[in-house]
């Protein structure tokens, strides 16, 4: 839904002479800080500057069909410029209730019934192709070039080659490598978002939005820039049988997409701003197609438990813990006690390859009835290949069980065929009034606007990596809001209650610990965007610390407003989120200690009770250490906060 405020429209008709002059135009952002220059001679190029500083040098744009036609080739027959002052009211409020949508738009229309659309926002620049051909088309290739004015430092996640799959097969879960552009390996295939940090001036995140019926954009170094790389269309696939079976491409075409001739293509997005701007940006959401599901009032953000990461290693219970009815009833009791809306039955509740072959020891109707009696819902994990095969009957069964949220896992691709799987499943789930989360998935790219029931997704190296690796470090965690989160919500699954220093940490299945402090884990529930936030800690540990869990349980998962109070890329971030009259402030730090002073000038009038959970005095040696503090504050005050190495904090401010 939109609230139109002001739209100014100007149309420019270009000369129709036999030898038209080259086209060039510069368009400022609404606040005048950013400028986009578009030039057309034998091809289209764009350049971007900020306050007079060049960020992107003239860079080529092209879309080539298999018949040799280049979409948008030649001098445009017409250009149109408009300035938009608008607001978006998201049907599911998660980050802010009203989204400001102000931009200047340039549209170039070509004689071949194609167009290029450019938008300049205060926080970035985007462009996309549009076609109006009568027949379907096959896209041979797309040129998406980003040439940089200097040698920026690049923060990028690179696909790791595996012998058994092709180079485009990835779970989209890798740590960030940090190198000057000229030191990036030419062989590195990066999945977006990717962050560019020049020596001076603003940061830039390269990503995309409105990814529908088209392959996702990878990035690779080319000279002094990055260039888009797109997975070719899969001609043949094979189902690789394993514990988690999945389809692997065995042969790809020499083109990237077959699609309708009348459509818009994904936006190529450059989010530009300071360290405080990037984590708060919703530019990717603004660019996406509005909701296709109609009434979305049944989509309910909330909190959920997960048992897979801890391997259901419960204790102090009178039953044998495992994938059985008694265990999940215990999770229901835990959820009810600490204010969680639902529990997730992760992998193992059924045969991975048959959702109707329930694991022995699981009585789903009994569990459904018990959960319902406690006001808690069940959520179910599924394997993507299985869900695809059993989609309609499975959704009917989930509806009968009162399941309103499912996960599907192990897609590990973003070619056109797999992208269309996401749409097909989201549409089917919407008809059944079921929310869905994708794991083994590419970044959201605004999909949560088009399908609000696709409420969150993975595409992040998160808590599960503590089981088998040392990759989920505080240094990694604090980069995520500046890079991955810019593209949309992410399911990190925080809340691990066994916490360790860098030296103490060991990846141990069944006795999972996290790197950094307990408050580092707690702060993720505020700093990270995820409208269904999943607690992955061990309930048996949690039961021994009721005050901590009651505090965690009181934190919402969706908010009316979001502000980044302080941030330094790779060092720390402090985020404030509003729910009603209450505010929640979360802070994350890297492996260094930090002393911060938080201004409360964003609060309204009156007094607030500030309850803080902060790193304890011994958290640098024993990261489990935390302490609570309570005081009364007003908007004229500031709060000092100390973050231990790998530390964090969470503050709840309630109006008195």
C-alpha positions in Angstrom: 0.0 0.0 0.0 1.2 3.5 -0.8 0.4 7.0 0.4 1.1 9.2 -2.7 2.3 12.7 -1.7 3.8 14.3 -4.8 4.7 13.2 -8.3 6.2 15.6 -10.8 6.4 14.3 -14.4 8.4 15.8 -17.3 8.8 14.2 -20.7 11.6 14.8 -23.2 11.3 13.8 -26.9 14.6 13.4 -28.6 15.3 14.4 -32.1 14.1 12.0 -34.8 16.7 13.1 -37.3 18.6 10.5 -39.3 21.8 11.1 -37.3 20.6 11.5 -33.7 23.0 13.1 -31.2 24.5 11.0 -28.3 22.4 11.2 -25.2 23.7 12.2 -21.8 21.9 13.3 -18.6 22.8 13.8 -15.0 20.2 13.2 -12.3 20.6 14.2 -8.6 19.2 12.4 -5.6 16.4 14.1 -3.7 18.8 15.6 -1.2 21.4 16.5 -3.9 24.2 14.3 -2.4 24.3 11.6 -5.0 24.3 12.0 -8.8 23.7 9.6 -11.6 25.0 10.3 -15.1 23.6 8.2 -18.0 25.2 8.4 -21.4 24.2 6.6 -24.6 26.3 6.4 -27.8 26.8 2.9 -29.3 26.0 1.5 -25.9 24.5 2.6 -22.5 26.8 3.6 -19.6 26.2 5.0 -16.2 28.3 6.7 -13.6 27.7 7.6 -9.9 29.2 10.3 -7.7 28.6 11.4 -4.1 29.1 15.1 -3.1 31.3 15.4 -6.2 33.4 12.4 -5.5 33.3 9.7 -8.2 32.2 6.3 -6.9 31.5 4.5 -10.1 33.2 5.4 -13.4 31.2 5.0 -16.6 30.1 1.4 -16.7 28.4 -0.6 -19.4 24.8 -2.0 -19.3 23.5 -4.5 -21.8 21.0 -7.3 -22.3 21.7 -9.6 -25.2 19.2 -12.1 -26.7 20.1 -15.3 -28.4 19.1 -13.9 -31.8 21.9 -11.3 -31.4 19.6 -8.4 -30.6 20.9 -6.1 -27.9 18.0 -4.8 -25.9 18.1 -1.0 -25.7 20.6 -0.6 -28.5 21.0 2.8 -30.1 20.0 6.3 -29.1 16.7 6.3 -27.1 13.7 7.7 -28.9 12.4 9.3 -25.7 13.4 10.0 -22.1 11.1 10.7 -19.2 12.1 12.2 -15.9 10.0 12.2 -12.7 10.4 13.0 -9.1 8.5 10.9 -6.6 7.6 11.6 -3.0 5.9 8.6 -1.7 5.5 6.3 1.3 5.0 2.5 1.5 2.9 1.0 4.2 4.2 -2.6 4.4 1.4 -5.2 4.8 3.6 -7.0 7.4 5.4 -4.5 9.6 8.8 -5.8 10.5 11.4 -3.0 10.4 9.4 0.2 10.3 5.7 1.0 9.9 6.1 3.7 7.3 8.8 3.4 4.6 9.9 6.6 3.0 10.1 6.2 -0.8 11.6 9.3 -2.3 13.6 9.2 -5.6 14.2 10.7 -9.0 13.6 8.4 -11.9 14.9 8.5 -15.5 13.3 6.2 -18.1 14.9 5.7 -21.5 12.6 4.3 -24.2 14.1 2.7 -27.3 12.6 2.0 -30.7 12.8 -1.8 -30.2 10.0 -1.7 -27.5 12.4 -1.8 -24.6 13.3 0.6 -21.9 15.9 1.3 -19.2 14.7 2.6 -15.8 17.1 4.4 -13.4 16.3 5.5 -9.9 18.4 7.8 -7.7 17.6 7.7 -4.0 19.3 9.5 -1.1 20.7 6.1 -0.1 21.6 4.6 -3.5 21.1 4.1 -7.2 19.4 1.3 -9.1 18.6 0.4 -12.7 16.7 -2.3 -14.6 15.6 -3.3 -18.1 12.0 -3.4 -19.2 10.7 -5.1 -22.4 7.4 -5.1 -24.2 7.9 -7.7 -26.9 5.0 -9.7 -28.1 6.7 -13.1 -28.1 8.8 -14.9 -25.4 12.5 -14.2 -25.4 15.7 -16.1 -24.6 18.4 -14.1 -22.8 21.9 -15.0 -23.9 23.7 -12.8 -21.4 23.5 -9.6 -19.4 26.3 -7.1 -19.0 26.2 -5.5 -15.5 29.5 -3.7 -15.0 30.6 -1.7 -12.0 33.9 0.2 -12.6 35.4 2.0 -9.6 37.1 5.3 -9.4 39.8 4.1 -7.0 40.9 0.8 -5.5 38.3 0.2 -2.8 38.5 -2.5 -0.2 36.1 -5.3 -1.1 34.2 -7.4 1.5 33.0 -10.4 -0.4 31.7 -14.0 0.2 33.2 -16.3 -2.5 31.8 -19.6 -3.7 34.0 -22.5 -2.6 34.7 -24.9 -5.5 33.5 -28.5 -5.0 34.4 -31.4 -7.4 30.9 -32.9 -7.3 29.0 -29.8 -8.4 29.4 -26.9 -10.8 30.7 -23.5 -9.8 27.2 -22.1 -9.3 26.2 -24.6 -6.7 26.4 -23.0 -3.2 24.5 -22.7 0.0 25.3 -19.0 0.0 27.0 -19.3 3.4 30.6 -18.2 3.4 32.7 -15.9 5.6 33.7 -12.5 4.1 37.1 -12.1 2.6 38.5 -8.6 2.8 40.9 -7.4 0.1 41.7 -4.4 -2.0 40.0 -4.8 -5.3 43.3 -5.2 -7.2 44.2 -8.1 -4.9 41.0 -10.1 -5.5 41.6 -13.3 -7.4 40.2 -13.2 -10.9 38.8 -16.7 -10.2 36.7 -15.7 -7.2 33.0 -16.0 -7.9 31.2 -13.9 -5.3 27.5 -14.0 -4.4 25.9 -10.7 -3.5 25.6 -8.6 -1.5 29.2 -7.4 -1.7 30.5 -4.3 0.1 33.0 -1.7 -1.3 34.8 0.6 1.0 36.8 3.3 -0.7 39.6 5.1 1.1 37.4 8.1 1.5 33.7 8.8 1.1 30.6 6.5 1.6 30.4 2.7 1.5 28.6 0.9 -1.2 26.7 -2.4 -1.2 26.2 -4.1 -4.6 23.1 -6.4 -4.7 19.8 -6.8 -6.6 16.1 -6.5 -6.0 12.9 -8.0 -7.5 14.6 -11.3 -8.5 11.8 -13.1 -10.3 11.9 -15.6 -13.2 15.6 -14.8 -13.8 18.9 -16.0 -12.4 20.6 -14.3 -9.5 23.6 -12.1 -10.0 27.1 -13.3 -8.9 30.0 -10.9 -9.1 33.6 -11.4 -10.3 36.5 -9.1 -10.6 37.2 -7.6 -14.0 40.0 -5.1 -14.2 39.2 -2.1 -12.0 35.7 -3.3 -11.3 33.2 -6.0 -10.7 31.0 -7.6 -13.3 27.8 -9.6 -13.1 27.9 -13.3 -13.7 24.7 -15.3 -14.1 24.2 -19.1 -13.9 23.2 -20.5 -17.3 19.8 -22.2 -17.5 19.8 -25.8 -16.2 19.0 -28.2 -19.1 19.3 -31.4 -17.1 19.4 -32.2 -13.4 20.0 -35.3 -11.3 18.8 -36.1 -7.8 21.8 -36.8 -5.7 20.6 -39.3 -3.0 22.0 -38.5 0.4 20.8 -37.8 3.9 19.7 -34.5 2.5 19.0 -35.3 -1.2 18.9 -32.4 -3.7 18.9 -31.7 -7.4 22.3 -30.9 -8.9 22.6 -29.5 -12.4 24.3 -31.9 -14.8 24.2 -29.8 -17.9 23.6 -26.1 -18.5 22.5 -24.3 -21.6 24.4 -21.5 -23.4 21.8 -19.0 -22.3 20.8 -17.7 -18.9 17.0 -17.4 -19.1 13.8 -18.1 -21.2 11.0 -15.7 -20.2 8.0 -13.7 -21.4 8.8 -10.8 -23.7 6.7 -8.3 -21.7 8.2 -7.9 -18.3 10.5 -6.0 -16.0 13.9 -7.4 -15.1 15.7 -7.4 -11.7 17.0 -4.2 -10.4 20.8 -3.8 -10.1 21.2 -2.0 -6.8 23.9 0.1 -5.3 23.1 1.0 -1.7 25.3 3.9 -0.7 25.8 5.5 2.7 27.7 5.7 6.0 28.2 2.9 8.5 25.1 4.0 10.2 23.1 4.2 7.0 23.6 0.7 5.5 22.1 -1.5 8.3 19.0 0.6 8.5 18.4 0.7 4.7 15.3 -0.7 3.2 16.1 0.3 -0.4 16.0 -3.3 -1.6 12.5 -3.7 -0.2 11.3 -0.4 -1.8 12.4 -1.6 -5.3 10.6 -5.0 -5.1 7.2 -5.8 -6.6 4.4 -5.1 -4.2 2.6 -8.0 -2.5 0.9 -10.5 -4.7 -0.9 -12.4 -2.0 -3.8 -10.1 -1.2 -4.8 -9.9 2.5 -1.7 -10.6 4.5 -3.2 -10.1 8.0 -2.6 -13.7 8.8 1.2 -13.4 8.4 2.3 -13.1 12.1 5.9 -12.4 13.1 7.0 -14.0 16.3 9.6 -16.1 18.1 10.3 -19.8 17.6 12.6 -22.5 19.1 14.8 -24.9 17.2 16.4 -28.1 18.5 18.6 -29.2 15.6 21.8 -27.2 16.5 21.9 -28.6 20.0 21.2 -32.1 18.8 18.3 -32.3 21.3 20.9 -32.8 24.1 18.5 -32.2 27.0 19.1 -32.9 30.7 17.2 -32.7 34.0 14.2 -34.3 32.2 12.4 -37.5 33.1 12.4 -39.0 29.6 14.8 -40.1 26.9 15.4 -36.9 24.8 15.3 -37.3 21.1 12.9 -37.0 18.1 9.9 -38.1 20.0 6.6 -36.8 21.4 7.8 -36.3 25.0 10.7 -34.1 23.8 8.6 -31.8 21.7 6.0 -31.5 24.5 8.9 -30.2 26.6 9.7 -27.7 23.9 6.1 -26.6 24.0 6.2 -26.1 27.7 9.4 -24.1 27.3 7.9 -21.9 24.6 4.8 -21.2 26.7 6.9 -20.3 29.8 9.1 -17.8 28.1 6.8 -16.2 25.5 7.6 -18.0 22.3 4.9 -18.3 19.7 5.9 -21.6 18.2 8.4 -24.5 18.1 10.1 -25.8 15.1 10.3 -29.5 14.4 13.5 -29.5 12.4 15.0 -32.3 10.3 14.1 -35.7 11.6 10.4 -35.5 12.4 9.7 -37.4 9.2 11.6 -39.3 6.6 13.5 -36.5 4.7 12.3 -38.0 1.4 8.7 -38.6 2.4 6.8 -36.0 4.6 4.0 -38.6 5.3 6.4 -41.2 6.7 6.5 -40.0 10.3 9.5 -41.0 12.5 8.7 -43.8 15.0 8.1 -42.3 18.4 6.4 -39.2 17.0 2.7 -38.9 17.6 1.9 -35.7 15.6 -1.9 -35.5 16.4 -1.1 -35.8 20.1 1.6 -33.2 19.9 -0.7 -30.9 17.9 -3.5 -31.2 20.5 -1.0 -30.5 23.3 0.5 -27.5 21.6 -2.9 -26.1 20.9 -3.9 -26.4 24.5 -0.9 -24.3 25.5 -1.4 -21.7 22.8 1.7 -22.7 20.9 1.9 -23.6 17.2 4.1 -26.2 15.5 6.4 -25.4 12.6 7.9 -28.0 10.3 11.2 -28.4 8.4 11.1 -29.9 4.9 13.6 -30.9 2.3 13.1 -28.8 -0.9 13.2 -31.7 -3.3 10.6 -33.5 -1.2 8.4 -30.5 -0.7 8.4 -29.9 -4.4 7.2 -33.4 -5.1 4.6 -33.5 -2.4 3.7 -29.8 -2.2 -0.1 -29.8 -2.4 -0.8 -32.9 -0.2 1.8 -31.7 2.3 0.3 -28.3 2.6 -3.1 -29.8 3.2 -1.6 -31.9 6.0 0.1 -28.9 7.5 -3.2 -27.0 7.5 -4.9 -29.9 9.2 -2.2 -29.8 11.9 -2.6 -26.0 12.4 0.9 -25.4 11.1 1.3 -21.8 10.0 5.1 -21.7 9.3 7.4 -24.1 7.5 11.0 -24.2 6.5 12.3 -25.7 3.3 16.0 -26.5 2.8 18.8 -27.5 0.5 18.1 -25.6 -2.8 21.7 -24.3 -3.0 21.2 -22.6 -6.4 19.8 -19.4 -7.9 19.5 -20.2 -11.6 16.2 -19.3 -13.2 14.6 -22.7 -12.6 15.4 -22.6 -8.9 14.3 -19.0 -8.6 11.0 -20.0 -10.0 10.8 -22.8 -7.4 10.8 -20.1 -4.6 7.9 -18.3 -6.3 5.9 -21.5 -6.9 6.2 -22.6 -3.3 5.5 -19.1 -1.8 2.4 -18.9 -3.9 1.1 -22.3 -2.8 1.9 -21.5 0.8 0.1 -18.2 0.6 -3.0 -19.9 -0.7 -2.8 -22.3 2.4 -2.1 -19.3 4.7 1.3 -20.7 5.6 4.4 -18.7 6.1 7.7 -20.1 4.7 11.4 -19.7 5.4 14.1 -20.8 2.9 17.4 -22.3 4.0 20.2 -23.3 1.7 19.0 -20.1 0.0 20.1 -17.1 -1.9 19.6 -13.6 -0.4 16.0 -12.2 -0.2 16.3 -9.5 -2.8 13.0 -8.0 -1.8 11.1 -11.3 -2.1 9.5 -10.6 1.3 7.7 -7.6 -0.1 6.3 -9.6 -3.1 5.4 -12.6 -1.0 5.0 -11.3 2.6 4.5 -14.9 3.8 8.1 -15.6 2.8 8.9 -13.9 6.0 12.6 -14.6 6.5 15.4 -16.8 5.1 18.9 -18.0 5.7 21.6 -17.1 3.2 23.9 -16.5 6.1 26.8 -18.2 7.9 25.0 -18.5 11.2 24.8 -20.4 14.5 24.8 -23.9 13.0 28.4 -23.4 11.9 29.4 -23.6 15.6 28.8 -27.4 15.3 31.6 -28.1 12.9 33.8 -25.0 12.3 35.3 -21.9 13.8 33.8 -19.6 11.2 31.0 -17.9 13.2 33.2 -15.4 15.0 32.2 -12.1 16.5 34.3 -10.4 13.7 32.0 -12.2 11.2 28.8 -11.5 13.2 29.4 -7.8 13.3 29.9 -7.6 9.5 26.5 -9.1 8.7 24.3 -6.0 9.4 26.5 -3.9 7.0 26.4 -6.4 4.1 24.1 -9.4 4.1 21.3 -7.7 6.0 21.1 -4.9 3.5 19.4 -7.4 1.1 16.7 -8.4 3.6 15.9 -10.4 6.7 18.2 -13.3 7.7 17.7 -16.3 9.9 21.0 -16.6 11.9 19.3 -18.5 14.8 21.1 -17.0 17.8 20.8 -17.8 21.5 23.5 -20.3 22.2 24.0 -20.4 26.0 27.4 -22.0 26.2 29.8 -19.2 25.3 33.6 -19.1 24.8 36.6 -16.9 24.1 38.5 -17.4 20.9 41.0 -19.6 22.8 38.4 -21.7 24.6 36.1 -22.4 21.6 35.9 -25.9 20.1 33.3 -27.1 17.6 31.7 -30.0 19.4 28.5 -31.6 18.1 26.0 -32.1 20.9 27.8 -29.7 23.2 27.6 -26.6 21.0 29.2 -23.4 22.1 29.5 -20.0 20.5 32.3 -17.5 20.2 31.9 -14.3 22.1 29.8 -13.5 25.2 26.3 -14.5 26.2 25.2 -10.9 25.7 26.6 -11.0 22.1 24.1 -13.8 21.5 21.3 -11.9 23.2 21.9 -8.7 21.2 21.4 -10.5 17.9 17.7 -10.6 18.6 17.6 -6.8 18.2 20.4 -6.1 15.8 19.5 -8.7 13.2 16.4 -8.3 11.0 14.3 -11.5 11.2 10.5 -11.3 11.7 10.5 -14.8 13.0 13.5 -15.0 15.3 14.6 -18.5 16.2 16.2 -19.3 19.6 18.7 -22.2 19.1 20.0 -22.6 22.6 19.5 -25.6 24.9 16.2 -25.3 26.9 17.7 -27.3 29.7 20.4 -24.6 30.2 17.8 -21.9 29.7 15.5 -23.3 32.4 18.3 -22.7 35.0 18.4 -19.0 34.1 14.7 -17.9 34.1 15.4 -14.1 34.5 17.7 -14.1 31.4 15.2 -16.1 29.4 12.2 -14.0 30.5 14.2 -10.9 29.3 15.0 -12.5 26.0 11.4 -13.7 25.6 10.1 -10.1 26.1 11.9 -8.9 23.0 9.6 -8.6 19.9 10.7 -9.9 16.5 9.1 -7.1 14.5 9.2 -3.4 15.1 7.5 -0.1 14.3 10.8 1.8 13.8 14.5 1.1 13.4 17.4 3.5 14.0 21.2 2.7 14.0 22.6 4.8 16.9 26.3 4.1 16.3 28.3 1.9 14.0 31.7 1.3 12.7 32.1 -1.3 9.9 33.6 -4.5 11.3 34.0 -3.0 14.8 30.6 -2.6 16.4 27.0 -1.7 15.8 24.3 -0.3 18.1 20.7 -0.5 16.9 17.5 0.9 18.5 14.1 -0.5 17.6 10.7 0.7 18.7 7.6 -1.3 19.5 4.7 0.8 20.7 6.0 3.1 23.4 8.9 0.7 24.2 12.4 0.8 22.8 15.0 -2.0 22.6 18.7 -1.2 22.0 21.1 -4.0 21.0 24.8 -3.8 20.5 27.3 -6.2 19.0 31.1 -6.0 19.0 34.0 -7.8 17.3 36.9 -9.4 19.2 38.1 -6.0 20.5 36.7 -4.4 23.6 34.7 -1.2 23.2 33.5 1.6 25.5 30.5 3.4 24.1 28.2 6.2 25.2 24.6 6.0 24.0 22.6 9.1 23.6 18.9 8.6 24.4 17.7 11.7 22.5 15.6 9.5 20.2 13.2 8.8 23.0 9.9 10.7 23.5 9.0 12.8 26.5 8.6 11.3 29.9 10.6 8.8 31.9 11.6 5.3 31.0 12.7 2.3 33.0 15.9 1.0 31.4 16.7 -2.6 32.1 20.1 -3.6 30.8 21.7 -7.0 30.3 25.4 -6.3 29.7 28.7 -8.2 29.7 29.8 -9.0 33.2 33.1 -7.9 34.8 34.6 -11.3 34.0 33.1 -11.8 30.5 36.6 -11.4 28.9 37.6 -14.6 30.7 34.3 -16.4 31.0 31.9 -15.1 28.3 28.9 -16.6 30.0 29.2 -13.8 32.6 26.5 -11.1 32.4 24.7 -8.8 34.7 21.4 -6.9 34.9 21.0 -3.2 35.8 17.9 -1.1 36.2 17.6 2.7 36.2 15.2 5.4 35.3 16.2 7.6 32.4 14.9 10.4 30.1 15.7 11.5 26.6 18.2 14.1 27.9 20.5 11.4 29.3 23.2 9.1 28.0 24.1 5.6 28.9 27.7 4.3 29.1 28.2 0.7 27.9 31.2 -1.5 28.0 31.5 -4.4 25.5 33.9 -7.2 26.4 35.9 -8.8 23.5 33.3 -10.5 21.4 30.7 -8.7 23.5 27.3 -7.3 23.3 24.3 -5.8 25.3 20.6 -5.4 25.2 18.6 -2.6 26.8 14.8 -2.5 27.2 13.3 0.9 27.8 9.7 1.0 28.9 7.8 4.2 29.4 6.7 4.7 33.0 
